[in-house]
Amino acid sequence: MSAPDTDTKTQKKRHRHALIGIKTAIIAGALLMIAGIVYAVLQATDPSPDGDVQPVDGPADIEPVIARPQPVEEHR
């Protein structure tokens, strides 16, 4: 069964605000996606040309510091 009144010009006029909102959401999403990709590319580390790559946290020969929780004393 088809719709009885399919005048697209009238429907476009009636749904103008909804269509503007949808277009705005699509554009905003695309801009945020592009911004995220640009941010990720700018944050990427480039290895040195000599092939000397160091980890982000520091040199590998340093012992990592492991935090151990201290026992909680109860107040009486």
Stockholm file with secondary structure:
# STOCKHOLM 1.0

chainA/1-76         MSAPDTDTKTQKKRHRHALIGIKTAIIAGALLMIAGIVYAVLQATDPSPDGDVQPVDGPADIEPVIARPQPVEEHR
#=GR chainA/1-76 SS CCCSCCCHHHHHHHTHHHHHHHHHHHHHHHHHHHHHHHHHHHHSCCCCTTSCCCCTTSCTTSCCCCCCCCCCCCCC
#=GC SS_cons        CCCSCCCHHHHHHHTHHHHHHHHHHHHHHHHHHHHHHHHHHHHSCCCCTTSCCCCTTSCTTSCCCCCCCCCCCCCC
//
